[in-house]
Amino acid sequence: MKNIVIFGAPGAGKGTQSDYIVDRYNLNHISTGDLLRKEIADQTPLGIRIKSLMDDGQLVSDDIVIEMMDKAIAADTRGILFDGFPRTVAQAQALDKLLAKHSREVTCMVDLEVPSDELMRRLLERAKIQGRSDDNETTIAHRLEEYRTKTLPVAEYYAAQGKKIVIDGLGSVEDIAHRIRQAIG
Ligand code: AMP
């Protein structure tokens, strides 16, 4: 059973490539961003608490997302593609423990690499098309800063375990999907 982490800066194309990966390997696609946005849309107590944080481009606390993942992993029987998680080293360590409870482990981490000027271009473009409330220039700058300071160390965490696969995230969606398929096998 594969458990794959898709990793990359905001705008690297994680969501798009996730669709290809889950189709190919028949995985459950679990996106913490989507789960959190649903809490906000449903105006749950959690959603109300995290809305301003998310709109500002900051990460929500580790405890909240780890608890969400605990439930998602317990409910899964197919294998999971983790999209947007883990975003801190504490989350990565928690993920190893959560999977170990079910005698599972992270198979590999796919790191989509895209230069920062291209990231900004894509994020501003997406803001125009999708109207996501956290896609504006100030918030994008915050999200990229959170990525650099808190999330980038996660790449080292998986590299140290020999699980990091670097993929060039520039080019057509199909080309990138093809590179990922070849790398995962
Ligand atoms: P995404 O859709 O993955 O770009 O996530 C959108 C926003 O959701 C992020 O900017 C964070 O505010 C929040 N978020 C998503 N995943 C996580 C996570 N693993 N840890 C903390 N915050 C998260």
py3Dmol code that shows the C-alpha trace and the ligand (Angstrom):
import py3Dmol

protein = """\
ATOM      1  CA  MET A   1       0.000   0.000   0.000  1.00  0.00           C
ATOM      2  CA  LYS A   2       1.594   3.264  -1.143  1.00  0.00           C
ATOM      3  CA  ASN A   3       1.650   6.346   1.068  1.00  0.00           C
ATOM      4  CA  ILE A   4       3.046   9.221  -0.964  1.00  0.00           C
ATOM      5  CA  VAL A   5       3.757  12.778   0.145  1.00  0.00           C
ATOM      6  CA  ILE A   6       3.556  15.443  -2.561  1.00  0.00           C
ATOM      7  CA  PHE A   7       5.681  18.393  -1.599  1.00  0.00           C
ATOM      8  CA  GLY A   8       6.485  21.817  -2.994  1.00  0.00           C
ATOM      9  CA  ALA A   9       6.017  25.545  -2.499  1.00  0.00           C
ATOM     10  CA  PRO A  10       2.579  27.139  -2.882  1.00  0.00           C
ATOM     11  CA  GLY A  11       2.022  27.278  -6.643  1.00  0.00           C
ATOM     12  CA  ALA A  12       4.357  24.374  -7.448  1.00  0.00           C
ATOM     13  CA  GLY A  13       1.447  22.372  -8.884  1.00  0.00           C
ATOM     14  CA  LYS A  14       0.802  19.910  -6.049  1.00  0.00           C
ATOM     15  CA  GLY A  15      -2.964  19.888  -6.518  1.00  0.00           C
ATOM     16  CA  THR A  16      -2.795  19.328 -10.291  1.00  0.00           C
ATOM     17  CA  GLN A  17      -0.208  16.566 -10.091  1.00  0.00           C
ATOM     18  CA  SER A  18      -2.067  14.942  -7.191  1.00  0.00           C
ATOM     19  CA  ASP A  19      -4.974  14.182  -9.529  1.00  0.00           C
ATOM     20  CA  TYR A  20      -2.662  12.203 -11.823  1.00  0.00           C
ATOM     21  CA  ILE A  21      -0.957  10.338  -8.982  1.00  0.00           C
ATOM     22  CA  VAL A  22      -4.162   9.234  -7.245  1.00  0.00           C
ATOM     23  CA  ASP A  23      -5.580   7.985 -10.560  1.00  0.00           C
ATOM     24  CA  ARG A  24      -2.474   6.033 -11.392  1.00  0.00           C
ATOM     25  CA  TYR A  25      -1.958   4.359  -8.012  1.00  0.00           C
ATOM     26  CA  ASN A  26      -5.594   4.271  -6.854  1.00  0.00           C
ATOM     27  CA  LEU A  27      -4.914   6.316  -3.745  1.00  0.00           C
ATOM     28  CA  ASN A  28      -7.062   8.425  -1.455  1.00  0.00           C
ATOM     29  CA  HIS A  29      -6.245  12.110  -2.073  1.00  0.00           C
ATOM     30  CA  ILE A  30      -6.035  13.880   1.275  1.00  0.00           C
ATOM     31  CA  SER A  31      -5.416  17.616   1.108  1.00  0.00           C
ATOM     32  CA  THR A  32      -5.210  19.414   4.446  1.00  0.00           C
ATOM     33  CA  GLY A  33      -5.902  22.725   2.655  1.00  0.00           C
ATOM     34  CA  ASP A  34      -9.168  21.304   1.225  1.00  0.00           C
ATOM     35  CA  LEU A  35     -10.178  19.850   4.606  1.00  0.00           C
ATOM     36  CA  LEU A  36      -9.507  23.181   6.344  1.00  0.00           C
ATOM     37  CA  ARG A  37     -11.352  25.181   3.663  1.00  0.00           C
ATOM     38  CA  LYS A  38     -14.347  22.863   4.140  1.00  0.00           C
ATOM     39  CA  GLU A  39     -14.343  23.609   7.885  1.00  0.00           C
ATOM     40  CA  ILE A  40     -14.449  27.323   7.016  1.00  0.00           C
ATOM     41  CA  ALA A  41     -17.184  26.897   4.389  1.00  0.00           C
ATOM     42  CA  ASP A  42     -19.285  24.881   6.870  1.00  0.00           C
ATOM     43  CA  GLN A  43     -18.652  27.525   9.557  1.00  0.00           C
ATOM     44  CA  THR A  44     -17.718  24.898  12.124  1.00  0.00           C
ATOM     45  CA  PRO A  45     -16.178  26.112  15.430  1.00  0.00           C
ATOM     46  CA  LEU A  46     -12.766  25.091  14.055  1.00  0.00           C
ATOM     47  CA  GLY A  47     -13.463  26.847  10.741  1.00  0.00           C
ATOM     48  CA  ILE A  48     -14.379  30.074  12.513  1.00  0.00           C
ATOM     49  CA  ARG A  49     -11.192  29.882  14.591  1.00  0.00           C
ATOM     50  CA  ILE A  50      -8.809  29.360  11.664  1.00  0.00           C
ATOM     51  CA  LYS A  51     -10.326  31.615   8.983  1.00  0.00           C
ATOM     52  CA  SER A  52      -8.338  34.784   9.662  1.00  0.00           C
ATOM     53  CA  LEU A  53      -5.105  32.817  10.072  1.00  0.00           C
ATOM     54  CA  MET A  54      -5.587  31.100   6.723  1.00  0.00           C
ATOM     55  CA  ASP A  55      -6.683  34.285   4.971  1.00  0.00           C
ATOM     56  CA  ASP A  56      -3.456  35.836   6.198  1.00  0.00           C
ATOM     57  CA  GLY A  57      -1.360  32.997   4.737  1.00  0.00           C
ATOM     58  CA  GLN A  58      -0.163  31.564   8.051  1.00  0.00           C
ATOM     59  CA  LEU A  59      -0.051  27.894   8.963  1.00  0.00           C
ATOM     60  CA  VAL A  60      -2.673  26.559  11.355  1.00  0.00           C
ATOM     61  CA  SER A  61      -1.325  24.743  14.420  1.00  0.00           C
ATOM     62  CA  ASP A  62       0.278  21.321  14.147  1.00  0.00           C
ATOM     63  CA  ASP A  63      -2.197  19.788  16.648  1.00  0.00           C
ATOM     64  CA  ILE A  64      -5.186  20.626  14.451  1.00  0.00           C
ATOM     65  CA  VAL A  65      -3.839  19.100  11.246  1.00  0.00           C
ATOM     66  CA  ILE A  66      -2.283  16.091  12.997  1.00  0.00           C
ATOM     67  CA  GLU A  67      -5.646  15.219  14.545  1.00  0.00           C
ATOM     68  CA  MET A  68      -7.304  15.489  11.126  1.00  0.00           C
ATOM     69  CA  MET A  69      -4.693  13.151   9.643  1.00  0.00           C
ATOM     70  CA  ASP A  70      -5.063  10.662  12.498  1.00  0.00           C
ATOM     71  CA  LYS A  71      -8.728  10.244  11.545  1.00  0.00           C
ATOM     72  CA  ALA A  72      -8.038  10.157   7.798  1.00  0.00           C
ATOM     73  CA  ILE A  73      -5.380   7.458   8.129  1.00  0.00           C
ATOM     74  CA  ALA A  74      -7.537   5.336  10.435  1.00  0.00           C
ATOM     75  CA  ALA A  75     -10.360   5.455   7.857  1.00  0.00           C
ATOM     76  CA  ASP A  76      -8.177   4.619   4.839  1.00  0.00           C
ATOM     77  CA  THR A  77      -7.888   1.178   3.274  1.00  0.00           C
ATOM     78  CA  ARG A  78      -6.239   2.013  -0.079  1.00  0.00           C
ATOM     79  CA  GLY A  79      -3.123   4.064   0.512  1.00  0.00           C
ATOM     80  CA  ILE A  80      -2.935   7.843   0.679  1.00  0.00           C
ATOM     81  CA  LEU A  81      -1.536  10.732  -1.270  1.00  0.00           C
ATOM     82  CA  PHE A  82      -0.751  13.452   1.292  1.00  0.00           C
ATOM     83  CA  ASP A  83      -1.130  16.892  -0.314  1.00  0.00           C
ATOM     84  CA  GLY A  84      -0.145  19.940   1.772  1.00  0.00           C
ATOM     85  CA  PHE A  85       0.915  17.767   4.712  1.00  0.00           C
ATOM     86  CA  PRO A  86       3.373  17.537   6.421  1.00  0.00           C
ATOM     87  CA  ARG A  87       4.278  21.248   6.403  1.00  0.00           C
ATOM     88  CA  THR A  88       6.514  21.254   9.496  1.00  0.00           C
ATOM     89  CA  VAL A  89       9.094  18.787  10.806  1.00  0.00           C
ATOM     90  CA  ALA A  90       6.833  18.163  13.825  1.00  0.00           C
ATOM     91  CA  GLN A  91       4.063  17.139  11.407  1.00  0.00           C
ATOM     92  CA  ALA A  92       6.465  14.854   9.515  1.00  0.00           C
ATOM     93  CA  GLN A  93       7.475  13.139  12.752  1.00  0.00           C
ATOM     94  CA  ALA A  94       3.816  12.801  13.760  1.00  0.00           C
ATOM     95  CA  LEU A  95       2.971  11.304  10.349  1.00  0.00           C
ATOM     96  CA  ASP A  96       5.589   8.582  10.820  1.00  0.00           C
ATOM     97  CA  LYS A  97       4.047   7.692  14.186  1.00  0.00           C
ATOM     98  CA  LEU A  98       0.458   7.761  12.883  1.00  0.00           C
ATOM     99  CA  LEU A  99       1.337   5.465   9.974  1.00  0.00           C
ATOM    100  CA  ALA A 100       3.364   3.145  12.210  1.00  0.00           C
ATOM    101  CA  LYS A 101       0.223   2.562  14.349  1.00  0.00           C
ATOM    102  CA  HIS A 102      -1.207   0.864  11.254  1.00  0.00           C
ATOM    103  CA  SER A 103       2.078  -0.847  10.281  1.00  0.00           C
ATOM    104  CA  ARG A 104       2.495   1.575   7.388  1.00  0.00           C
ATOM    105  CA  GLU A 105       5.132   4.083   6.375  1.00  0.00           C
ATOM    106  CA  VAL A 106       5.771   6.886   3.917  1.00  0.00           C
ATOM    107  CA  THR A 107       6.778   5.264   0.607  1.00  0.00           C
ATOM    108  CA  CYS A 108       8.355   8.380  -0.891  1.00  0.00           C
ATOM    109  CA  MET A 109       8.144  12.139  -1.002  1.00  0.00           C
ATOM    110  CA  VAL A 110       7.807  13.831  -4.393  1.00  0.00           C
ATOM    111  CA  ASP A 111       9.372  17.292  -4.303  1.00  0.00           C
ATOM    112  CA  LEU A 112       8.128  19.525  -7.135  1.00  0.00           C
ATOM    113  CA  GLU A 113      10.749  22.195  -7.719  1.00  0.00           C
ATOM    114  CA  VAL A 114       9.745  25.507  -9.330  1.00  0.00           C
ATOM    115  CA  PRO A 115      11.735  28.807  -9.300  1.00  0.00           C
ATOM    116  CA  SER A 116      10.232  31.537  -7.093  1.00  0.00           C
ATOM    117  CA  ASP A 117       9.416  34.064  -9.870  1.00  0.00           C
ATOM    118  CA  GLU A 118       7.404  31.359 -11.646  1.00  0.00           C
ATOM    119  CA  LEU A 119       5.620  30.486  -8.356  1.00  0.00           C
ATOM    120  CA  MET A 120       4.483  34.085  -7.910  1.00  0.00           C
ATOM    121  CA  ARG A 121       3.296  34.259 -11.532  1.00  0.00           C
ATOM    122  CA  ARG A 122       1.240  31.063 -11.157  1.00  0.00           C
ATOM    123  CA  LEU A 123      -0.256  32.101  -7.804  1.00  0.00           C
ATOM    124  CA  LEU A 124      -1.386  35.495  -9.098  1.00  0.00           C
ATOM    125  CA  GLU A 125      -2.846  33.810 -12.186  1.00  0.00           C
ATOM    126  CA  ARG A 126      -4.737  31.323  -9.979  1.00  0.00           C
ATOM    127  CA  ALA A 127      -6.026  34.207  -7.857  1.00  0.00           C
ATOM    128  CA  LYS A 128      -7.643  35.689 -10.971  1.00  0.00           C
ATOM    129  CA  ILE A 129      -9.208  32.404 -12.086  1.00  0.00           C
ATOM    130  CA  GLN A 130     -10.284  30.750  -8.826  1.00  0.00           C
ATOM    131  CA  GLY A 131     -10.745  33.727  -6.537  1.00  0.00           C
ATOM    132  CA  ARG A 132      -9.253  31.881  -3.556  1.00  0.00           C
ATOM    133  CA  SER A 133      -9.392  34.278  -0.613  1.00  0.00           C
ATOM    134  CA  ASP A 134      -5.744  33.577   0.280  1.00  0.00           C
ATOM    135  CA  ASP A 135      -4.432  34.280  -3.251  1.00  0.00           C
ATOM    136  CA  ASN A 136      -3.482  37.972  -3.139  1.00  0.00           C
ATOM    137  CA  GLU A 137      -0.022  39.500  -3.215  1.00  0.00           C
ATOM    138  CA  THR A 138       0.380  40.137   0.530  1.00  0.00           C
ATOM    139  CA  THR A 139      -0.958  36.740   1.544  1.00  0.00           C
ATOM    140  CA  ILE A 140       1.089  34.985  -1.107  1.00  0.00           C
ATOM    141  CA  ALA A 141       4.232  36.626   0.298  1.00  0.00           C
ATOM    142  CA  HIS A 142       3.279  35.310   3.781  1.00  0.00           C
ATOM    143  CA  ARG A 143       2.645  31.815   2.448  1.00  0.00           C
ATOM    144  CA  LEU A 144       5.982  31.720   0.659  1.00  0.00           C
ATOM    145  CA  GLU A 145       7.703  32.944   3.840  1.00  0.00           C
ATOM    146  CA  GLU A 146       5.961  30.241   5.949  1.00  0.00           C
ATOM    147  CA  TYR A 147       7.097  27.736   3.328  1.00  0.00           C
ATOM    148  CA  ARG A 148      10.729  28.884   3.463  1.00  0.00           C
ATOM    149  CA  THR A 149      11.024  28.994   7.247  1.00  0.00           C
ATOM    150  CA  LYS A 150       8.797  26.125   8.439  1.00  0.00           C
ATOM    151  CA  THR A 151       8.164  23.770   5.519  1.00  0.00           C
ATOM    152  CA  LEU A 152      11.482  23.571   3.637  1.00  0.00           C
ATOM    153  CA  PRO A 153      13.147  21.655   6.526  1.00  0.00           C
ATOM    154  CA  VAL A 154      10.621  18.880   5.866  1.00  0.00           C
ATOM    155  CA  ALA A 155      12.454  18.182   2.580  1.00  0.00           C
ATOM    156  CA  GLU A 156      15.647  17.530   4.563  1.00  0.00           C
ATOM    157  CA  TYR A 157      13.732  15.232   6.890  1.00  0.00           C
ATOM    158  CA  TYR A 158      12.784  12.954   3.983  1.00  0.00           C
ATOM    159  CA  ALA A 159      16.142  13.330   2.239  1.00  0.00           C
ATOM    160  CA  ALA A 160      17.808  11.999   5.403  1.00  0.00           C
ATOM    161  CA  GLN A 161      15.562   8.918   5.145  1.00  0.00           C
ATOM    162  CA  GLY A 162      16.434   8.481   1.448  1.00  0.00           C
ATOM    163  CA  LYS A 163      12.767   9.082   0.514  1.00  0.00           C
ATOM    164  CA  LYS A 164      12.990  12.409  -1.310  1.00  0.00           C
ATOM    165  CA  ILE A 165      12.484  12.371  -5.089  1.00  0.00           C
ATOM    166  CA  VAL A 166      13.148  15.712  -6.787  1.00  0.00           C
ATOM    167  CA  ILE A 167      11.026  16.492  -9.859  1.00  0.00           C
ATOM    168  CA  ASP A 168      11.491  19.458 -12.179  1.00  0.00           C
ATOM    169  CA  GLY A 169       8.134  21.258 -11.877  1.00  0.00           C
ATOM    170  CA  LEU A 170       8.536  23.336 -15.048  1.00  0.00           C
ATOM    171  CA  GLY A 171       6.906  22.305 -18.316  1.00  0.00           C
ATOM    172  CA  SER A 172       3.515  20.990 -19.380  1.00  0.00           C
ATOM    173  CA  VAL A 173       1.261  19.292 -16.840  1.00  0.00           C
ATOM    174  CA  GLU A 174       1.566  16.015 -18.813  1.00  0.00           C
ATOM    175  CA  ASP A 175       5.364  16.176 -18.975  1.00  0.00           C
ATOM    176  CA  ILE A 176       5.598  16.694 -15.230  1.00  0.00           C
ATOM    177  CA  ALA A 177       3.124  13.851 -14.591  1.00  0.00           C
ATOM    178  CA  HIS A 178       5.274  11.619 -16.818  1.00  0.00           C
ATOM    179  CA  ARG A 179       8.430  12.510 -14.860  1.00  0.00           C
ATOM    180  CA  ILE A 180       6.676  11.658 -11.595  1.00  0.00           C
ATOM    181  CA  ARG A 181       5.419   8.307 -12.934  1.00  0.00           C
ATOM    182  CA  GLN A 182       8.886   7.350 -14.077  1.00  0.00           C
ATOM    183  CA  ALA A 183      10.412   8.314 -10.756  1.00  0.00           C
ATOM    184  CA  ILE A 184       7.858   6.456  -8.605  1.00  0.00           C
ATOM    185  CA  GLY A 185       7.749   3.439 -10.913  1.00  0.00           C
TER     186      GLY A 185
END
"""
ligand_1 = """\
23
AMP
P -3.028 24.688 0.603
O -4.363 24.503 -0.001
O -2.290 23.404 0.803
O -2.198 25.724 -0.121
O -3.254 25.267 2.086
C -3.921 26.497 2.278
C -3.717 26.970 3.722
O -4.222 25.982 4.629
C -2.275 27.180 4.160
O -1.774 28.455 3.785
C -2.407 27.043 5.672
O -2.985 28.198 6.244
C -3.420 25.921 5.797
N -2.781 24.581 5.825
C -2.919 23.599 4.891
N -2.224 22.510 5.232
C -1.611 22.797 6.407
C -0.725 22.082 7.258
N -0.307 20.837 6.955
N -0.292 22.700 8.386
C -0.694 23.951 8.699
N -1.516 24.695 7.932
C -1.979 24.132 6.794
"""
view = py3Dmol.view(width=600, height=400)
view.addModel(protein, "pdb")
view.setStyle({"model": 0}, {"cartoon": {"style": "trace"}})
view.addModel(ligand_1, "xyz")
view.setStyle({"model": 1}, {"stick": {}})
view.zoomTo()
view.show()
